[in-house]
Amino acid sequence: MGRILRAVFAVICALPVAACSVFGDSNVEIAGYDVIEADGDIEVRRYERLVPATTPLPGGMEGERNAAFRRLFNYINGENRAAREIDMTAPVLMGEDGAGESIDMTAPVLIGENGGGPAMSFVLPASYTLDEAPQPTDPAVRLERIADWTVAAIRFTGLLSTSNAATHRERLSGWLAESEWRPSGPALVAGYNPPWTLPMFRRNEVLIPVQRR
């Protein structure tokens, strides 16, 4: 499933998007997928293509989440090499390599492993391919492409704490044990909301890569 998606369980940094409210409403683009199977709060999904921007997260679940989040947020807000003209109504920032293109925030934010260690990832909007996405100017941020990714997902509300994620990972693992699907990689955690969203309205998920038995 790619280096970025070998997951560790973690408390996720949430999206700091002003359009989101305390009730969980958002104008943020959600990474698209097809539902293959659904059973209550559990789904088997196929993501056709994802382009994540990824940065190291030293220390894993207790690591430097704010610093990692800031590097990725800076990337989508202009710390990148733009290869196209941008409307002046869009935010444009100046970096050391010239004009930066501001990229819309999408959801979810993922925490997983990137090669030799934990990492945090933003999924870029579907309009970007790996070749077309602006290249980061920060060497600690890199782009990857993930294709034809099938996962089992369980959705839940409340705080995205380690214990809450672990409880739902166990539920999802139990469901998989009785299904036609088997895990093909370790789990990861996804968060969709800013920190001011009320816990009862939050969207959190545990995802486990799967394949048919």
N, C-alpha and C positions, 0 to 999 in steps of 0.2 A: 504493500500500500504506500510505499515511499517513506523516506526518512522522516518527513515531517509528522507522519501520522502514527508513529509508535508512541503510544501515549503514556503519560503519568497522570495520576489523579491529583487535582489541584483546585484551589480556590481561584476562580477566574476573575480577571479584571473585567469590569463591565464597560459597555459602550458609553462614552461621554458625549452623547448626541443631544443637542438642545431640543430637537423635535420630539424626543421621548418624554412621556409624562410619568407622573407617579402611578398612573393606572396602566402603564405598559404600552400605551399607544406609541407608534413610531412610523415615520416616513422612510425608515432605513430599508434599503434593499436586502432581502433575505436570499441567501444562496439557494438556487433552485434545485429541485430533485423530483424524481418520480417515486410514488409509493407502490411497492411491489406487493406488500401484505400489511394488514393492519389488524391489531387486536387490542382494543381499548387504548391505553396510553403508550402502547408499543407499536412501532412501525419498522418494516424493512424497507430501506430506501436505496435508490441508485442515483448517485451524483454523476452526471455525464462528464463534466469537466470543472475543475477548480483551479484557480491560480492564487495560491497563498503567498503573502509576503511574510517572511519569517525572521525572527531574531532570537539569539540565545537567551535563555532564562536560567542563569546560574542559581543553583540551590533548589531547583524544581519547585514543588508546591509552596515552599516557604521562601522562595527566592526573591530576586529583585524585580517584582512584577511591575512596579511603577516605572522603573527605568526602561524595562522592555516595552511596556505599553507606550511610553513616550517616544521611543525610537520609531515604532511603527506608525504612531499618530503623526509624527513629523514627516515621515515618508509620504503618507497620503495627503499631507497638507503642503507639499511643495519641495521636500528634500528628495528630488528625483530629477532625472534628465528627460525633459519633455521633447517629444519628437513630432509635435503637431501644434498648430495655432489653437489658442484658447480664447473664448469669448471674454471680453473685459469684465462682464458681469460676474464671472467666476472668480473666486479668490485666487490670486497669483502671488506667490512668494518668490523672492530672489535668493538664490543659493550661490555657492561658489562656482557652480558650473552653469550659471545663467538662469533663465526663467524656469520656474518649476510649475508643473501642472498639478492642480488640486484634484484629488481623486475622492469620489464619494465614499463614505463609510458604508460598509455592509455588515451583516451579521451571519453567523456567529463569530465570536472571537474564540480561538482554540488554544489550548495548551497541550503540547505533545513533546516528542523528542525529535531533535534535528541532528541526525548523524550521531555524534558522540555525546550528546547531552540534551537536557530539556530545552524547549523552545516555546515561544508564543507566536501565533499566526493571526493575521487578518486575511480574510478571503476577499479578493478584489471583485468589483462588479463584473457581471457576466459579459459585458461589452469588451472586456480586455482579454486578449490571448497572451500567452507568455511572451511572444515576439513583439506584441504591440504595447505591452505595459511599460510605462516609464521606468527606466533603470534607477535603482536607489543610488544616492550619492554617499550614503553611510555604508561602509564595508561590513558593518554588523547586521545589515538587512539584506536579504536575498530573496529572489523570486523562484518559485517552483511550479510545476504543472502536475496535477493529479487527474487521471482519466479513468472512467468506468469504475467508480468506487462504490461498493455496496456495503451498507452498514445496517445493523439493527440499532434502533434508537428508542430510548425511553424518555418521555418528557415529564417534567415535574416543576412544581412551584416551590416557593420558600427560598431561604437563603442557600446559596450555592457553597455550602460548607463541605469540608472533607467527609464528615459523617453522613450528610444528606446524599452526597454523590455516591458514597460507598454502599449505602442502603439500596439505592436504585440500581447500581451496578449489579448487586447480588440478585435483585429481582429480574433484571434483564438476563443475567447468566442462567438463572433458573428456567426462564422461558425458553431460551435457546436450547437448553438440554432436552426439552420435550418437543422441539420443532425439527423441521427439515434443514435447518441452518446450523452451521458450526462456526465458531470463532476462527478467524484467519489472521488475527493480530490483536494486540492489547487495546484496551479501552482508552477513550479520551473524553474530556469534559468540554462542553460548549456553553457559553453564556450569551444572552441576547439583550440584556437590559442595563441601563445605567444604575448607579448605586442608589439613586433616590426613588426608584420604582418600589412600590410597596411589595413586600415578599409574596403576598397572595396573588399578585398579578405578574410575577416574574416568569419568564420562560427559561428553563434550564434543561440541559439534556446530557445524558451519557450515551456515547456512541461506541459500538463495537464492530469492527470490520468483520464481515461474514462471507461464507460461500456455501453453496448447497452441499449436503452430505453425499 
